[in-house]
Amino acid sequence: MKYENAGDILPASLLKEVQKYAEGKMIYVPKKAQAKGWGEASGYRDRLKKRNAMICSRYSAGQSIMEIAEEFYLSPETIKKLVYGKKVKIPVFSPSITAAKKYAAAGMGEEWVRMYLNSLNEEMPDLSDIFMSELVKIPLRLITNKEEKRTLDEERNFLEIPLIVFYKNKKFEVPFQADYLAYLKAQKMNSQYAFVFTDNEDYRFFWNNFGKHFQR
């Protein structure tokens, strides 16, 4: 890096001040910190990107322009610009761990769960005051569903779908995939990737006893 004589570029008064601290030394003067762009400091830009990605994801999954507009309180024209503009990069949905990992990495794990449940014709549960973990590996021995039915075709490969787990009253349950859980246990699987949901009352106990120890 090229250096210059401070006497050639600094005012005399400023030069005297600098000499008090660094006379005869070579010093580096860093550039000013670059101002943050619009919405970066507040996090609004990231939230907007995530919302737009969710809109495009739902459109690709088959929701109509009007349905999406009503859900997000936006005009149909705004939705059209987002879904037709192809400026938003979104993961491609599939009922698989690979896709779930991509959604989770984009901060959209909850959206993957919603789309997966929709593919099962199940409604997304109310997640107000609910904490959702990252995609983690959970030991299957922890899950104690009351009814576990093996109704799946074992010739198909079901080992690549994450579980949707709810932790309540200090118990792990799988309300939507009891047959799949039974299949995994029958295959002697020790653990499986999962999104774990818990409410505020159970969150602290869950995190202290399990959350820090699950593999990612």
C-alpha positions as CSV (number, residue, x, y, z in Angstrom):
1,M,0.0,0.0,0.0
2,K,1.4,3.4,-0.9
3,Y,2.0,5.8,2.0
4,E,2.2,9.6,2.0
5,N,3.8,12.2,4.2
6,A,1.2,13.5,6.7
7,G,2.8,16.9,6.4
8,D,1.7,17.1,2.8
9,I,-2.0,16.2,3.4
10,L,-2.9,17.2,6.9
11,P,-3.6,20.8,8.2
12,A,-0.8,22.0,10.5
13,S,-3.1,22.0,13.6
14,L,-4.2,18.4,13.0
15,L,-0.6,17.4,12.2
16,K,0.5,18.6,15.6
17,E,-2.2,16.6,17.3
18,V,-1.2,13.4,15.4
19,Q,2.5,14.0,16.3
20,K,1.6,13.9,20.0
21,Y,0.6,10.2,19.6
22,A,2.5,8.8,16.6
23,E,5.4,11.0,15.7
24,G,7.8,9.2,13.4
25,K,5.5,6.2,13.1
26,M,3.8,4.7,10.1
27,I,0.1,4.5,10.7
28,Y,-2.9,3.4,8.8
29,V,-6.0,5.6,8.7
30,P,-9.0,3.4,8.1
31,K,-11.9,4.4,5.8
32,K,-15.1,5.6,7.3
33,A,-17.6,2.8,8.0
34,Q,-19.9,2.5,5.0
35,A,-23.4,3.6,5.8
36,K,-25.9,0.8,6.0
37,G,-28.4,0.6,3.2
38,W,-32.2,1.2,3.5
39,G,-33.8,-1.2,5.9
40,E,-30.6,-2.9,7.0
41,A,-30.2,-1.4,10.4
42,S,-33.8,-2.2,11.5
43,G,-33.8,-5.7,9.8
44,Y,-36.8,-4.6,7.7
45,R,-35.1,-5.5,4.5
46,D,-34.4,-9.1,5.6
47,R,-38.1,-9.5,6.7
48,L,-39.3,-8.1,3.4
49,K,-37.1,-10.6,1.5
50,K,-38.4,-13.4,3.6
51,R,-42.0,-12.3,3.1
52,N,-41.5,-12.1,-0.7
53,A,-39.9,-15.5,-0.8
54,M,-42.9,-16.9,1.1
55,I,-45.2,-15.4,-1.4
56,C,-43.3,-16.9,-4.4
57,S,-43.2,-20.2,-2.6
58,R,-46.9,-20.3,-2.1
59,Y,-47.6,-19.3,-5.7
60,S,-45.3,-22.1,-6.9
61,A,-47.2,-24.5,-4.7
62,G,-50.5,-23.7,-6.4
63,Q,-52.1,-20.9,-4.5
64,S,-53.9,-18.3,-6.6
65,I,-52.9,-14.6,-6.9
66,M,-56.1,-13.6,-5.1
67,E,-55.6,-16.0,-2.2
68,I,-52.1,-14.8,-1.6
69,A,-53.1,-11.1,-1.9
70,E,-55.8,-11.6,0.8
71,E,-53.5,-13.5,3.1
72,F,-50.6,-10.9,3.0
73,Y,-52.9,-7.9,2.7
74,L,-51.3,-6.8,-0.6
75,S,-52.9,-5.9,-3.9
76,P,-53.1,-8.5,-6.7
77,E,-50.8,-6.3,-8.8
78,T,-48.1,-6.4,-6.2
79,I,-48.3,-10.2,-6.0
80,K,-48.1,-10.4,-9.7
81,K,-45.0,-8.3,-9.8
82,L,-43.3,-10.5,-7.3
83,V,-44.2,-13.9,-8.7
84,Y,-43.8,-12.9,-12.4
85,G,-40.7,-10.8,-11.9
86,K,-38.5,-13.8,-11.0
87,K,-36.3,-11.5,-8.8
88,V,-36.8,-13.5,-5.7
89,K,-34.7,-16.6,-5.2
90,I,-36.6,-19.3,-3.3
91,P,-35.8,-23.0,-2.5
92,V,-37.7,-25.5,-4.5
93,F,-40.2,-27.3,-2.3
94,S,-40.3,-31.1,-2.0
95,P,-41.3,-33.3,1.0
96,S,-37.7,-34.1,1.7
97,I,-34.9,-33.4,4.2
98,T,-32.8,-31.8,1.4
99,A,-35.5,-29.2,0.7
100,A,-36.2,-28.7,4.4
101,K,-32.5,-27.9,4.9
102,K,-32.6,-25.3,2.2
103,Y,-35.7,-23.7,3.6
104,A,-34.3,-23.7,7.1
105,A,-31.0,-22.1,5.8
106,A,-33.1,-19.3,4.2
107,G,-34.9,-18.7,7.5
108,M,-38.1,-20.2,6.1
109,G,-38.4,-23.5,8.0
110,E,-41.9,-22.7,9.1
111,E,-42.9,-22.2,5.5
112,W,-41.6,-25.7,4.6
113,V,-43.7,-27.1,7.4
114,R,-46.8,-25.2,6.2
115,M,-46.3,-26.5,2.6
116,Y,-45.6,-30.0,3.7
117,L,-48.8,-30.1,5.9
118,N,-50.7,-28.6,3.0
119,S,-49.5,-31.6,0.8
120,L,-51.1,-33.9,3.4
121,N,-54.3,-31.8,3.4
122,E,-53.6,-30.8,7.0
123,E,-54.0,-27.3,8.2
124,M,-51.1,-25.4,9.7
125,P,-51.6,-25.2,13.5
126,D,-51.8,-21.8,15.2
127,L,-48.2,-20.9,16.0
128,S,-48.8,-17.8,18.0
129,D,-46.6,-17.9,21.1
130,I,-44.9,-21.0,19.7
131,F,-41.2,-21.6,19.4
132,M,-39.9,-23.6,16.4
133,S,-36.4,-25.1,16.5
134,E,-34.0,-25.2,13.6
135,L,-33.9,-28.5,11.6
136,V,-32.4,-30.9,14.2
137,K,-31.8,-34.6,14.6
138,I,-34.0,-35.9,17.4
139,P,-33.6,-39.4,19.0
140,L,-36.7,-41.4,18.2
141,R,-36.8,-42.9,21.7
142,L,-37.9,-39.5,23.0
143,I,-41.1,-39.6,21.0
144,T,-44.0,-41.5,22.7
145,N,-47.0,-41.3,20.5
146,K,-50.0,-43.2,21.9
147,E,-51.0,-44.7,18.5
148,E,-48.4,-45.8,16.0
149,K,-49.7,-47.5,13.0
150,R,-47.6,-49.1,10.2
151,T,-49.7,-48.3,7.2
152,L,-47.0,-47.1,4.8
153,D,-45.8,-49.1,1.8
154,E,-42.4,-50.3,3.0
155,E,-41.1,-50.6,-0.6
156,R,-41.0,-46.9,-0.9
157,N,-38.2,-44.7,0.5
158,F,-39.7,-42.8,3.4
159,L,-36.4,-42.1,5.2
160,E,-35.8,-38.7,3.8
161,I,-38.8,-36.8,5.3
162,P,-38.4,-34.6,8.4
163,L,-40.7,-35.2,11.3
164,I,-43.0,-32.4,12.6
165,V,-42.7,-32.8,16.4
166,F,-44.5,-31.0,19.2
167,Y,-43.1,-30.8,22.7
168,K,-45.8,-30.2,25.3
169,N,-46.2,-31.1,29.0
170,K,-42.6,-32.6,28.8
171,K,-43.6,-35.0,26.1
172,F,-42.6,-35.2,22.4
173,E,-45.4,-36.1,20.0
174,V,-45.9,-36.4,16.3
175,P,-49.5,-35.5,15.6
176,F,-49.4,-35.7,11.8
177,Q,-47.0,-38.6,11.1
178,A,-47.8,-41.4,13.5
179,D,-47.6,-44.1,10.8
180,Y,-44.3,-42.6,9.5
181,L,-42.8,-42.6,13.0
182,A,-43.8,-46.3,13.4
183,Y,-42.2,-47.1,10.1
184,L,-38.9,-45.3,11.2
185,K,-38.8,-47.3,14.4
186,A,-39.5,-50.5,12.6
187,Q,-36.5,-49.7,10.4
188,K,-34.4,-49.5,13.6
189,M,-33.7,-45.8,13.0
190,N,-32.1,-44.2,16.0
191,S,-32.8,-40.6,15.1
192,Q,-34.4,-38.4,12.4
193,Y,-34.3,-34.8,11.3
194,A,-37.2,-32.8,12.7
195,F,-38.7,-29.4,13.3
196,V,-39.6,-29.2,17.0
197,F,-42.4,-26.9,18.2
198,T,-43.0,-25.9,21.8
199,D,-45.0,-23.2,23.5
200,N,-43.6,-20.5,25.8
201,E,-44.4,-22.5,29.0
202,D,-42.3,-25.5,28.0
203,Y,-39.6,-23.7,26.0
204,R,-37.2,-23.1,28.9
205,F,-37.3,-26.7,30.0
206,F,-37.1,-27.9,26.4
207,W,-34.1,-25.7,25.6
208,N,-32.1,-26.5,28.9
209,N,-32.7,-30.2,28.6
210,F,-32.8,-31.0,24.9
211,G,-32.3,-28.0,22.6
212,K,-28.6,-27.5,23.1
213,H,-27.9,-31.2,22.6
214,F,-29.8,-32.0,19.4
215,Q,-27.5,-32.4,16.4
216,R,-27.9,-30.0,13.4
